[in-house]
Amino acid sequence: MALAGLVIDNIKSNDKRRNVTGLTEKGIKLSEKKKVQIGDVDHAIDEIIKEATHNLWEALAEWEFY
């Protein structure tokens, strides 16, 4: 993401063991566009879960537990 110009690494950190990352102006603009898409995907998933017999997220959580 740094190579794409979306984030800046090690901002305000003199300690090189820590990696403090922030969005660039380009990254901020892209994140605003993605928020709309993420909302649409969340809504679609919620609708599918309402119609499905089993909740996919709960099933995945169960698999991750084991």
All heavy atoms as TSV, in Angstrom:
chain	resi	resn	atom	element	x	y	z
A	1	MET	N	N	0.829	-1.185	0.000
A	1	MET	CA	C	0.000	0.000	0.000
A	1	MET	C	C	0.879	1.256	0.000
A	1	MET	O	O	0.472	2.277	-0.539
A	1	MET	CB	C	-0.955	-0.033	1.180
A	1	MET	CG	C	-2.027	-1.100	0.996
A	1	MET	SD	S	-3.328	-1.359	2.243
A	1	MET	CE	C	-3.368	0.017	3.255
A	2	ALA	N	N	2.057	1.139	0.615
A	2	ALA	CA	C	2.982	2.269	0.591
A	2	ALA	C	C	3.464	2.520	-0.839
A	2	ALA	O	O	3.556	3.681	-1.264
A	2	ALA	CB	C	4.162	2.014	1.523
A	3	LEU	N	N	3.753	1.455	-1.558
A	3	LEU	CA	C	4.202	1.608	-2.950
A	3	LEU	C	C	3.122	2.236	-3.832
A	3	LEU	O	O	3.428	2.927	-4.791
A	3	LEU	CB	C	4.631	0.260	-3.526
A	3	LEU	CG	C	5.912	-0.336	-2.937
A	3	LEU	CD1	C	6.157	-1.733	-3.510
A	3	LEU	CD2	C	7.102	0.564	-3.208
A	4	ALA	N	N	1.873	1.991	-3.494
A	4	ALA	CA	C	0.755	2.558	-4.254
A	4	ALA	C	C	0.467	4.001	-3.838
A	4	ALA	O	O	-0.395	4.650	-4.412
A	4	ALA	CB	C	-0.492	1.698	-4.065
A	5	GLY	N	N	1.176	4.484	-2.815
A	5	GLY	CA	C	0.973	5.855	-2.368
A	5	GLY	C	C	-0.242	6.042	-1.490
A	5	GLY	O	O	-0.751	7.149	-1.356
A	6	LEU	N	N	-0.712	4.963	-0.856
A	6	LEU	CA	C	-1.915	5.036	-0.023
A	6	LEU	C	C	-1.601	5.263	1.450
A	6	LEU	O	O	-2.434	5.789	2.178
A	6	LEU	CB	C	-2.745	3.761	-0.188
A	6	LEU	CG	C	-3.221	3.472	-1.608
A	6	LEU	CD1	C	-3.896	2.112	-1.667
A	6	LEU	CD2	C	-4.154	4.558	-2.095
A	7	VAL	N	N	-0.418	4.844	1.896
A	7	VAL	CA	C	-0.038	5.001	3.302
A	7	VAL	C	C	1.384	5.545	3.425
A	7	VAL	O	O	2.198	5.424	2.512
A	7	VAL	CB	C	-0.126	3.668	4.087
A	7	VAL	CG1	C	-1.543	3.141	4.142
A	7	VAL	CG2	C	0.817	2.634	3.515
A	8	ILE	N	N	1.640	6.147	4.586
A	8	ILE	CA	C	2.974	6.608	4.949
A	8	ILE	C	C	3.383	5.789	6.168
A	8	ILE	O	O	2.630	5.695	7.135
A	8	ILE	CB	C	2.975	8.099	5.334
A	8	ILE	CG1	C	2.447	8.957	4.207
A	8	ILE	CG2	C	4.375	8.542	5.720
A	8	ILE	CD1	C	2.209	10.409	4.610
A	9	ASP	N	N	4.570	5.188	6.123
A	9	ASP	CA	C	5.062	4.392	7.245
A	9	ASP	C	C	5.934	5.224	8.183
A	9	ASP	O	O	6.586	6.183	7.758
A	9	ASP	CB	C	5.889	3.210	6.740
A	9	ASP	CG	C	5.042	2.128	6.123
A	9	ASP	OD1	O	3.887	1.986	6.545
A	9	ASP	OD2	O	5.542	1.430	5.225
A	10	ASN	N	N	5.964	4.816	9.443
A	10	ASN	CA	C	6.823	5.379	10.480
A	10	ASN	C	C	6.674	6.885	10.668
A	10	ASN	O	O	7.658	7.590	10.841
A	10	ASN	CB	C	8.289	5.013	10.223
A	10	ASN	CG	C	8.541	3.560	10.478
A	10	ASN	OD1	O	7.957	2.963	11.374
A	10	ASN	ND2	N	9.394	2.958	9.678
A	11	ILE	N	N	5.455	7.365	10.645
A	11	ILE	CA	C	5.245	8.781	10.932
A	11	ILE	C	C	5.277	9.006	12.440
A	11	ILE	O	O	4.745	8.219	13.207
A	11	ILE	CB	C	3.911	9.304	10.333
A	11	ILE	CG1	C	2.738	8.420	10.706
A	11	ILE	CG2	C	4.005	9.424	8.829
A	11	ILE	CD1	C	1.404	8.898	10.181
A	12	LYS	N	N	5.971	10.043	12.863
A	12	LYS	CA	C	6.076	10.440	14.273
A	12	LYS	C	C	6.579	9.307	15.159
A	12	LYS	O	O	6.098	9.121	16.272
A	12	LYS	CB	C	4.745	10.973	14.791
A	12	LYS	CG	C	4.266	12.212	14.064
A	12	LYS	CD	C	2.961	12.700	14.627
A	12	LYS	CE	C	2.475	13.892	13.828
A	12	LYS	NZ	N	1.179	14.365	14.264
A	13	SER	N	N	7.533	8.524	14.675
A	13	SER	CA	C	8.079	7.443	15.475
A	13	SER	C	C	9.589	7.386	15.286
A	13	SER	O	O	10.073	7.098	14.192
A	13	SER	CB	C	7.458	6.098	15.086
A	13	SER	OG	O	8.071	5.066	15.818
A	14	ASN	N	N	10.319	7.670	16.358
A	14	ASN	CA	C	11.769	7.539	16.311
A	14	ASN	C	C	12.184	6.111	16.639
A	14	ASN	O	O	13.312	5.722	16.389
A	14	ASN	CB	C	12.419	8.504	17.301
A	14	ASN	CG	C	12.196	9.943	16.888
A	14	ASN	OD1	O	12.113	10.241	15.698
A	14	ASN	ND2	N	12.093	10.833	17.854
A	15	ASP	N	N	11.280	5.351	17.203
A	15	ASP	CA	C	11.532	3.962	17.582
A	15	ASP	C	C	11.262	3.076	16.371
A	15	ASP	O	O	10.119	2.854	15.988
A	15	ASP	CB	C	10.617	3.572	18.749
A	15	ASP	CG	C	10.895	2.175	19.268
A	15	ASP	OD1	O	11.645	1.419	18.618
A	15	ASP	OD2	O	10.348	1.843	20.332
A	16	LYS	N	N	12.315	2.565	15.752
A	16	LYS	CA	C	12.165	1.777	14.520
A	16	LYS	C	C	11.576	0.392	14.770
A	16	LYS	O	O	11.285	-0.349	13.850
A	16	LYS	CB	C	13.508	1.651	13.800
A	16	LYS	CG	C	14.036	2.987	13.308
A	16	LYS	CD	C	13.042	3.646	12.382
A	16	LYS	CE	C	13.508	5.028	11.971
A	16	LYS	NZ	N	12.509	5.787	11.269
A	17	ARG	N	N	11.377	0.023	16.045
A	17	ARG	CA	C	10.698	-1.240	16.338
A	17	ARG	C	C	9.199	-1.098	16.158
A	17	ARG	O	O	8.483	-2.075	16.032
A	17	ARG	CB	C	10.999	-1.685	17.775
A	17	ARG	CG	C	12.466	-2.035	17.989
A	17	ARG	CD	C	12.736	-2.275	19.439
A	17	ARG	NE	N	12.553	-1.003	20.149
A	17	ARG	CZ	C	12.612	-0.860	21.468
A	17	ARG	NH1	N	12.826	-1.908	22.238
A	17	ARG	NH2	N	12.455	0.308	22.037
A	18	ARG	N	N	8.714	0.124	16.163
A	18	ARG	CA	C	7.283	0.401	15.969
A	18	ARG	C	C	7.063	0.883	14.554
A	18	ARG	O	O	7.877	1.624	14.013
A	18	ARG	CB	C	6.812	1.497	16.936
A	18	ARG	CG	C	6.771	1.059	18.348
A	18	ARG	CD	C	6.259	2.162	19.244
A	18	ARG	NE	N	4.915	2.546	18.832
A	18	ARG	CZ	C	4.361	3.702	19.128
A	18	ARG	NH1	N	5.006	4.587	19.832
A	18	ARG	NH2	N	3.139	3.980	18.725
A	19	ASN	N	N	5.969	0.489	13.966
A	19	ASN	CA	C	5.624	0.946	12.627
A	19	ASN	C	C	4.303	1.702	12.713
A	19	ASN	O	O	3.239	1.102	12.751
A	19	ASN	CB	C	5.509	-0.239	11.667
A	19	ASN	CG	C	5.338	0.211	10.237
A	19	ASN	OD1	O	5.595	1.364	9.907
A	19	ASN	ND2	N	4.906	-0.681	9.376
A	20	VAL	N	N	4.407	3.012	12.777
A	20	VAL	CA	C	3.219	3.860	12.835
A	20	VAL	C	C	2.870	4.228	11.397
A	20	VAL	O	O	3.687	4.764	10.662
A	20	VAL	CB	C	3.484	5.135	13.670
A	20	VAL	CG1	C	2.241	5.997	13.727
A	20	VAL	CG2	C	3.955	4.758	15.068
A	21	THR	N	N	1.657	3.911	11.007
A	21	THR	CA	C	1.236	4.105	9.622
A	21	THR	C	C	0.031	5.020	9.563
A	21	THR	O	O	-0.838	4.963	10.423
A	21	THR	CB	C	0.868	2.736	8.991
A	21	THR	OG1	O	1.989	1.868	9.117
A	21	THR	CG2	C	0.523	2.860	7.541
A	22	GLY	N	N	-0.013	5.853	8.542
A	22	GLY	CA	C	-1.158	6.734	8.341
A	22	GLY	C	C	-1.510	6.817	6.871
A	22	GLY	O	O	-0.699	6.486	5.998
A	23	LEU	N	N	-2.723	7.228	6.605
A	23	LEU	CA	C	-3.174	7.359	5.218
A	23	LEU	C	C	-2.638	8.638	4.591
A	23	LEU	O	O	-2.568	9.680	5.232
A	23	LEU	CB	C	-4.698	7.386	5.155
A	23	LEU	CG	C	-5.430	6.101	5.513
A	23	LEU	CD1	C	-6.931	6.335	5.522
A	23	LEU	CD2	C	-5.076	4.991	4.551
A	24	THR	N	N	-2.275	8.554	3.329
A	24	THR	CA	C	-1.935	9.735	2.554
A	24	THR	C	C	-3.239	10.384	2.083
A	24	THR	O	O	-4.328	9.829	2.278
A	24	THR	CB	C	-1.090	9.353	1.323
A	24	THR	OG1	O	-1.878	8.515	0.477
A	24	THR	CG2	C	0.202	8.676	1.713
A	25	GLU	N	N	-3.137	11.499	1.435
A	25	GLU	CA	C	-4.331	12.144	0.871
A	25	GLU	C	C	-5.011	11.208	-0.126
A	25	GLU	O	O	-6.233	11.078	-0.134
A	25	GLU	CB	C	-3.938	13.462	0.176
A	25	GLU	CG	C	-5.123	14.300	-0.242
A	25	GLU	CD	C	-5.931	14.822	0.942
A	25	GLU	OE1	O	-5.365	15.120	1.992
A	25	GLU	OE2	O	-7.177	14.923	0.790
A	26	LYS	N	N	-4.210	10.527	-0.931
A	26	LYS	CA	C	-4.748	9.550	-1.889
A	26	LYS	C	C	-5.447	8.407	-1.152
A	26	LYS	O	O	-6.520	7.958	-1.559
A	26	LYS	CB	C	-3.602	9.008	-2.745
A	26	LYS	CG	C	-4.001	8.027	-3.807
A	26	LYS	CD	C	-2.781	7.587	-4.616
A	26	LYS	CE	C	-3.128	6.527	-5.631
A	26	LYS	NZ	N	-1.935	6.074	-6.373
A	27	GLY	N	N	-4.856	7.951	-0.048
A	27	GLY	CA	C	-5.453	6.884	0.746
A	27	GLY	C	C	-6.765	7.302	1.382
A	27	GLY	O	O	-7.715	6.517	1.458
A	28	ILE	N	N	-6.827	8.538	1.839
A	28	ILE	CA	C	-8.059	9.058	2.452
A	28	ILE	C	C	-9.183	9.104	1.418
A	28	ILE	O	O	-10.306	8.682	1.683
A	28	ILE	CB	C	-7.814	10.449	3.071
A	28	ILE	CG1	C	-6.886	10.316	4.280
A	28	ILE	CG2	C	-9.128	11.123	3.453
A	28	ILE	CD1	C	-6.368	11.640	4.814
A	29	LYS	N	N	-8.873	9.587	0.228
A	29	LYS	CA	C	-9.891	9.652	-0.835
A	29	LYS	C	C	-10.399	8.259	-1.197
A	29	LYS	O	O	-11.597	8.054	-1.360
A	29	LYS	CB	C	-9.322	10.348	-2.068
A	29	LYS	CG	C	-9.122	11.833	-1.888
A	29	LYS	CD	C	-8.513	12.459	-3.120
A	29	LYS	CE	C	-8.253	13.940	-2.896
A	29	LYS	NZ	N	-7.573	14.571	-4.039
A	30	LEU	N	N	-9.477	7.309	-1.305
A	30	LEU	CA	C	-9.871	5.941	-1.639
A	30	LEU	C	C	-10.721	5.326	-0.528
A	30	LEU	O	O	-11.714	4.653	-0.800
A	30	LEU	CB	C	-8.640	5.072	-1.903
A	30	LEU	CG	C	-8.906	3.628	-2.285
A	30	LEU	CD1	C	-9.698	3.541	-3.594
A	30	LEU	CD2	C	-7.604	2.858	-2.400
A	31	SER	N	N	-10.358	5.595	0.723
A	31	SER	CA	C	-11.124	5.023	1.840
A	31	SER	C	C	-12.552	5.564	1.864
A	31	SER	O	O	-13.477	4.832	2.217
A	31	SER	CB	C	-10.426	5.296	3.177
A	31	SER	OG	O	-10.549	6.641	3.565
A	32	GLU	N	N	-12.739	6.813	1.484
A	32	GLU	CA	C	-14.093	7.376	1.436
A	32	GLU	C	C	-14.928	6.667	0.375
A	32	GLU	O	O	-16.105	6.381	0.594
A	32	GLU	CB	C	-14.037	8.880	1.160
A	32	GLU	CG	C	-13.468	9.694	2.298
A	32	GLU	CD	C	-14.246	9.563	3.593
A	32	GLU	OE1	O	-15.491	9.495	3.543
A	32	GLU	OE2	O	-13.601	9.512	4.653
A	33	LYS	N	N	-14.328	6.372	-0.766
A	33	LYS	CA	C	-15.049	5.644	-1.818
A	33	LYS	C	C	-15.397	4.235	-1.357
A	33	LYS	O	O	-16.483	3.721	-1.638
A	33	LYS	CB	C	-14.206	5.561	-3.089
A	33	LYS	CG	C	-14.030	6.869	-3.809
A	33	LYS	CD	C	-13.169	6.673	-5.037
A	33	LYS	CE	C	-12.905	7.976	-5.757
A	33	LYS	NZ	N	-12.004	7.803	-6.909
A	34	LYS	N	N	-14.478	3.596	-0.665
A	34	LYS	CA	C	-14.681	2.214	-0.224
A	34	LYS	C	C	-15.744	2.113	0.862
A	34	LYS	O	O	-16.412	1.088	0.976
A	34	LYS	CB	C	-13.362	1.599	0.272
A	34	LYS	CG	C	-12.324	1.462	-0.806
A	34	LYS	CD	C	-12.808	0.541	-1.899
A	34	LYS	CE	C	-11.840	0.460	-3.041
A	34	LYS	NZ	N	-12.378	-0.243	-4.185
A	35	LYS	N	N	-15.923	3.156	1.673
A	35	LYS	CA	C	-16.934	3.124	2.730
A	35	LYS	C	C	-18.321	2.878	2.157
A	35	LYS	O	O	-19.119	2.133	2.722
A	35	LYS	CB	C	-16.914	4.418	3.532
A	35	LYS	CG	C	-15.762	4.523	4.491
A	35	LYS	CD	C	-15.805	5.824	5.258
A	35	LYS	CE	C	-14.568	5.965	6.129
A	35	LYS	NZ	N	-14.552	7.246	6.833
A	36	VAL	N	N	-18.617	3.489	1.025
A	36	VAL	CA	C	-19.921	3.302	0.375
A	36	VAL	C	C	-20.055	1.853	-0.082
A	36	VAL	O	O	-21.079	1.208	0.157
A	36	VAL	CB	C	-20.091	4.267	-0.815
A	36	VAL	CG1	C	-21.363	3.964	-1.583
A	36	VAL	CG2	C	-20.085	5.711	-0.326
A	37	GLN	N	N	-19.024	1.318	-0.713
A	37	GLN	CA	C	-19.062	-0.063	-1.190
A	37	GLN	C	C	-19.174	-1.043	-0.034
A	37	GLN	O	O	-19.923	-2.017	-0.114
A	37	GLN	CB	C	-17.815	-0.375	-2.014
A	37	GLN	CG	C	-17.777	0.363	-3.325
A	37	GLN	CD	C	-16.488	0.130	-4.085
A	37	GLN	OE1	O	-15.503	-0.353	-3.536
A	37	GLN	NE2	N	-16.489	0.480	-5.356
A	38	ILE	N	N	-18.451	-0.789	1.048
A	38	ILE	CA	C	-18.493	-1.677	2.211
A	38	ILE	C	C	-19.896	-1.688	2.810
A	38	ILE	O	O	-20.412	-2.735	3.198
A	38	ILE	CB	C	-17.426	-1.271	3.243
A	38	ILE	CG1	C	-16.030	-1.593	2.690
A	38	ILE	CG2	C	-17.652	-1.967	4.582
A	38	ILE	CD1	C	-14.903	-0.985	3.495
A	39	GLY	N	N	-20.537	-0.534	2.867
A	39	GLY	CA	C	-21.902	-0.454	3.363
A	39	GLY	C	C	-22.850	-1.276	2.507
A	39	GLY	O	O	-23.722	-1.986	3.032
A	40	ASP	N	N	-22.665	-1.200	1.199
A	40	ASP	CA	C	-23.504	-1.981	0.279
A	40	ASP	C	C	-23.288	-3.482	0.474
A	40	ASP	O	O	-24.242	-4.265	0.480
A	40	ASP	CB	C	-23.210	-1.604	-1.181
A	40	ASP	CG	C	-23.681	-0.205	-1.535
A	40	ASP	OD1	O	-24.506	0.364	-0.778
A	40	ASP	OD2	O	-23.222	0.319	-2.571
A	41	VAL	N	N	-22.040	-3.885	0.637
A	41	VAL	CA	C	-21.724	-5.304	0.840
A	41	VAL	C	C	-22.304	-5.774	2.173
A	41	VAL	O	O	-22.895	-6.861	2.257
A	41	VAL	CB	C	-20.200	-5.547	0.780
A	41	VAL	CG1	C	-19.845	-6.956	1.220
A	41	VAL	CG2	C	-19.679	-5.282	-0.635
A	42	ASP	N	N	-22.145	-4.980	3.231
A	42	ASP	CA	C	-22.717	-5.330	4.536
A	42	ASP	C	C	-24.225	-5.531	4.443
A	42	ASP	O	O	-24.771	-6.488	4.997
A	42	ASP	CB	C	-22.411	-4.257	5.584
A	42	ASP	CG	C	-20.990	-4.313	6.094
A	42	ASP	OD1	O	-20.313	-5.352	5.904
A	42	ASP	OD2	O	-20.548	-3.314	6.699
A	43	HIS	N	N	-24.901	-4.633	3.743
A	43	HIS	CA	C	-26.349	-4.732	3.580
A	43	HIS	C	C	-26.714	-6.016	2.824
A	43	HIS	O	O	-27.648	-6.738	3.212
A	43	HIS	CB	C	-26.891	-3.509	2.846
A	43	HIS	CG	C	-28.356	-3.563	2.608
A	43	HIS	ND1	N	-29.273	-3.420	3.618
A	43	HIS	CD2	C	-29.074	-3.775	1.475
A	43	HIS	CE1	C	-30.493	-3.540	3.117
A	43	HIS	NE2	N	-30.397	-3.748	1.820
A	44	ALA	N	N	-25.989	-6.303	1.754
A	44	ALA	CA	C	-26.261	-7.518	0.972
A	44	ALA	C	C	-26.055	-8.766	1.821
A	44	ALA	O	O	-26.866	-9.703	1.768
A	44	ALA	CB	C	-25.365	-7.553	-0.266
A	45	ILE	N	N	-24.994	-8.797	2.610
A	45	ILE	CA	C	-24.729	-9.951	3.472
A	45	ILE	C	C	-25.841	-10.115	4.502
A	45	ILE	O	O	-26.310	-11.233	4.754
A	45	ILE	CB	C	-23.351	-9.829	4.142
A	45	ILE	CG1	C	-22.246	-10.008	3.095
A	45	ILE	CG2	C	-23.191	-10.836	5.279
A	45	ILE	CD1	C	-20.862	-9.676	3.587
A	46	ASP	N	N	-26.269	-9.008	5.106
A	46	ASP	CA	C	-27.359	-9.080	6.081
A	46	ASP	C	C	-28.629	-9.654	5.457
A	46	ASP	O	O	-29.323	-10.461	6.077
A	46	ASP	CB	C	-27.643	-7.695	6.673
A	46	ASP	CG	C	-26.552	-7.209	7.605
A	46	ASP	OD1	O	-25.748	-8.046	8.081
A	46	ASP	OD2	O	-26.501	-5.989	7.863
A	47	GLU	N	N	-28.927	-9.253	4.238
A	47	GLU	CA	C	-30.116	-9.758	3.553
A	47	GLU	C	C	-29.990	-11.257	3.256
A	47	GLU	O	O	-30.948	-12.009	3.407
A	47	GLU	CB	C	-30.362	-8.979	2.254
A	47	GLU	CG	C	-30.775	-7.530	2.490
A	47	GLU	CD	C	-32.048	-7.402	3.316
A	47	GLU	OE1	O	-33.047	-8.082	2.999
A	47	GLU	OE2	O	-32.033	-6.627	4.293
A	48	ILE	N	N	-28.819	-11.691	2.841
A	48	ILE	CA	C	-28.600	-13.111	2.568
A	48	ILE	C	C	-28.737	-13.922	3.850
A	48	ILE	O	O	-29.347	-15.002	3.856
A	48	ILE	CB	C	-27.221	-13.335	1.914
A	48	ILE	CG1	C	-27.206	-12.751	0.502
A	48	ILE	CG2	C	-26.850	-14.820	1.891
A	48	ILE	CD1	C	-25.838	-12.689	-0.145
A	49	ILE	N	N	-28.171	-13.403	4.954
A	49	ILE	CA	C	-28.261	-14.111	6.236
A	49	ILE	C	C	-29.716	-14.264	6.667
A	49	ILE	O	O	-30.114	-15.318	7.173
A	49	ILE	CB	C	-27.423	-13.395	7.317
A	49	ILE	CG1	C	-25.927	-13.618	7.041
A	49	ILE	CG2	C	-27.778	-13.879	8.715
A	49	ILE	CD1	C	-25.002	-12.805	7.920
A	50	LYS	N	N	-30.529	-13.235	6.431
A	50	LYS	CA	C	-31.948	-13.310	6.790
A	50	LYS	C	C	-32.665	-14.425	6.032
A	50	LYS	O	O	-33.576	-15.048	6.554
A	50	LYS	CB	C	-32.638	-11.979	6.487
A	50	LYS	CG	C	-32.304	-10.879	7.446
A	50	LYS	CD	C	-33.026	-9.602	7.035
A	50	LYS	CE	C	-32.556	-8.401	7.828
A	50	LYS	NZ	N	-33.160	-7.151	7.340
A	51	GLU	N	N	-32.254	-14.659	4.788
A	51	GLU	CA	C	-32.919	-15.645	3.942
A	51	GLU	C	C	-32.311	-17.042	4.064
A	51	GLU	O	O	-32.939	-18.018	3.667
A	51	GLU	CB	C	-32.852	-15.197	2.483
A	51	GLU	CG	C	-33.630	-13.922	2.220
A	51	GLU	CD	C	-33.504	-13.460	0.774
A	51	GLU	OE1	O	-33.094	-14.266	-0.085
A	51	GLU	OE2	O	-33.810	-12.291	0.505
A	52	ALA	N	N	-31.108	-17.139	4.604
A	52	ALA	CA	C	-30.413	-18.428	4.670
A	52	ALA	C	C	-30.850	-19.228	5.892
A	52	ALA	O	O	-31.334	-18.680	6.878
A	52	ALA	CB	C	-28.906	-18.202	4.719
A	53	THR	N	N	-30.650	-20.516	5.810
A	53	THR	CA	C	-30.944	-21.403	6.929
A	53	THR	C	C	-29.870	-21.293	8.001
A	53	THR	O	O	-30.151	-21.355	9.188
A	53	THR	CB	C	-31.021	-22.864	6.432
A	53	THR	OG1	O	-31.983	-22.935	5.390
A	53	THR	CG2	C	-31.398	-23.805	7.555
A	54	HIS	N	N	-28.614	-21.105	7.572
A	54	HIS	CA	C	-27.478	-21.044	8.495
A	54	HIS	C	C	-26.751	-19.711	8.333
A	54	HIS	O	O	-26.664	-19.175	7.236
A	54	HIS	CB	C	-26.508	-22.197	8.234
A	54	HIS	CG	C	-27.171	-23.533	8.317
A	54	HIS	ND1	N	-27.527	-24.113	9.509
A	54	HIS	CD2	C	-27.553	-24.395	7.352
A	54	HIS	CE1	C	-28.092	-25.280	9.283
A	54	HIS	NE2	N	-28.129	-25.475	7.971
A	55	ASN	N	N	-26.197	-19.212	9.438
A	55	ASN	CA	C	-25.444	-17.962	9.420
A	55	ASN	C	C	-23.988	-18.276	9.091
A	55	ASN	O	O	-23.283	-18.921	9.860
A	55	ASN	CB	C	-25.558	-17.272	10.781
A	55	ASN	CG	C	-24.887	-15.921	10.796
A	55	ASN	OD1	O	-23.803	-15.746	10.253
A	55	ASN	ND2	N	-25.529	-14.970	11.439
A	56	LEU	N	N	-23.533	-17.808	7.935
A	56	LEU	CA	C	-22.176	-18.073	7.478
A	56	LEU	C	C	-21.134	-17.541	8.455
A	56	LEU	O	O	-20.138	-18.193	8.734
A	56	LEU	CB	C	-21.962	-17.459	6.091
A	56	LEU	CG	C	-20.549	-17.550	5.520
A	56	LEU	CD1	C	-20.137	-19.008	5.351
A	56	LEU	CD2	C	-20.461	-16.808	4.201
A	57	TRP	N	N	-21.349	-16.339	8.996
A	57	TRP	CA	C	-20.361	-15.746	9.915
A	57	TRP	C	C	-20.222	-16.583	11.180
A	57	TRP	O	O	-19.110	-16.786	11.678
A	57	TRP	CB	C	-20.727	-14.317	10.266
A	57	TRP	CG	C	-20.766	-13.382	9.089
A	57	TRP	CD1	C	-21.726	-12.467	8.816
A	57	TRP	CD2	C	-19.824	-13.268	8.013
A	57	TRP	NE1	N	-21.438	-11.807	7.648
A	57	TRP	CE2	C	-20.280	-12.276	7.131
A	57	TRP	CE3	C	-18.638	-13.931	7.689
A	57	TRP	CZ2	C	-19.595	-11.917	5.978
A	57	TRP	CZ3	C	-17.954	-13.574	6.528
A	57	TRP	CH2	C	-18.433	-12.575	5.692
A	58	GLU	N	N	-21.322	-17.095	11.689
A	58	GLU	CA	C	-21.257	-17.946	12.883
A	58	GLU	C	C	-20.538	-19.257	12.566
A	58	GLU	O	O	-19.761	-19.754	13.385
A	58	GLU	CB	C	-22.649	-18.223	13.428
A	58	GLU	CG	C	-23.298	-17.001	14.046
A	58	GLU	CD	C	-24.729	-17.240	14.491
A	58	GLU	OE1	O	-25.207	-18.393	14.414
A	58	GLU	OE2	O	-25.368	-16.263	14.914
A	59	ALA	N	N	-20.786	-19.805	11.388
A	59	ALA	CA	C	-20.117	-21.045	10.991
A	59	ALA	C	C	-18.611	-20.824	10.848
A	59	ALA	O	O	-17.809	-21.651	11.299
A	59	ALA	CB	C	-20.705	-21.566	9.671
A	60	LEU	N	N	-18.217	-19.719	10.257
A	60	LEU	CA	C	-16.790	-19.417	10.129
A	60	LEU	C	C	-16.141	-19.219	11.492
A	60	LEU	O	O	-15.015	-19.676	11.725
A	60	LEU	CB	C	-16.581	-18.176	9.260
A	60	LEU	CG	C	-16.859	-18.355	7.774
A	60	LEU	CD1	C	-16.803	-17.017	7.059
A	60	LEU	CD2	C	-15.878	-19.334	7.159
A	61	ALA	N	N	-16.832	-18.541	12.389
A	61	ALA	CA	C	-16.305	-18.331	13.735
A	61	ALA	C	C	-16.093	-19.670	14.438
A	61	ALA	O	O	-15.094	-19.866	15.138
A	61	ALA	CB	C	-17.242	-17.440	14.540
A	62	GLU	N	N	-17.024	-20.598	14.240
A	62	GLU	CA	C	-16.892	-21.918	14.842
A	62	GLU	C	C	-15.673	-22.652	14.281
A	62	GLU	O	O	-14.910	-23.267	15.011
A	62	GLU	CB	C	-18.158	-22.735	14.598
A	62	GLU	CG	C	-18.132	-24.087	15.270
A	62	GLU	CD	C	-19.429	-24.855	15.075
A	62	GLU	OE1	O	-20.454	-24.239	14.723
A	62	GLU	OE2	O	-19.402	-26.076	15.271
A	63	TRP	N	N	-15.458	-22.561	12.956
A	63	TRP	CA	C	-14.306	-23.214	12.341
A	63	TRP	C	C	-13.003	-22.597	12.848
A	63	TRP	O	O	-12.025	-23.300	13.057
A	63	TRP	CB	C	-14.387	-23.105	10.831
A	63	TRP	CG	C	-15.195	-24.191	10.213
A	63	TRP	CD1	C	-16.554	-24.299	10.203
A	63	TRP	CD2	C	-14.706	-25.348	9.555
A	63	TRP	NE1	N	-16.938	-25.446	9.559
A	63	TRP	CE2	C	-15.820	-26.115	9.156
A	63	TRP	CE3	C	-13.433	-25.803	9.255
A	63	TRP	CZ2	C	-15.687	-27.310	8.467
A	63	TRP	CZ3	C	-13.297	-27.000	8.573
A	63	TRP	CH2	C	-14.423	-27.741	8.188
A	64	GLU	N	N	-12.979	-21.292	13.032
A	64	GLU	CA	C	-11.772	-20.630	13.525
A	64	GLU	C	C	-11.451	-21.060	14.941
A	64	GLU	O	O	-10.300	-21.133	15.334
A	64	GLU	CB	C	-11.937	-19.107	13.482
A	64	GLU	CG	C	-11.873	-18.549	12.086
A	64	GLU	CD	C	-12.073	-17.046	12.063
A	64	GLU	OE1	O	-12.577	-16.486	13.057
A	64	GLU	OE2	O	-11.715	-16.428	11.045
A	65	PHE	N	N	-12.482	-21.379	15.733
A	65	PHE	CA	C	-12.286	-21.779	17.107
A	65	PHE	C	C	-11.524	-23.089	17.188
A	65	PHE	O	O	-10.737	-23.306	18.101
A	65	PHE	CB	C	-13.647	-21.894	17.830
A	65	PHE	CG	C	-13.534	-22.272	19.263
A	65	PHE	CD1	C	-13.074	-21.378	20.204
A	65	PHE	CD2	C	-13.888	-23.549	19.680
A	65	PHE	CE1	C	-12.973	-21.724	21.534
A	65	PHE	CE2	C	-13.792	-23.919	21.000
A	65	PHE	CZ	C	-13.336	-23.006	21.938
A	66	TYR	N	N	-11.801	-23.994	16.239
A	66	TYR	CA	C	-11.151	-25.303	16.271
A	66	TYR	C	C	-9.920	-25.218	15.462
A	66	TYR	O	O	-9.035	-25.587	15.230
A	66	TYR	CB	C	-12.089	-26.395	15.749
A	66	TYR	CG	C	-13.247	-26.601	16.671
A	66	TYR	CD1	C	-14.512	-26.110	16.380
A	66	TYR	CD2	C	-13.077	-27.270	17.880
A	66	TYR	CE1	C	-15.584	-26.299	17.220
A	66	TYR	CE2	C	-14.140	-27.460	18.749
A	66	TYR	CZ	C	-15.379	-26.969	18.399
A	66	TYR	OH	O	-16.426	-27.154	19.269
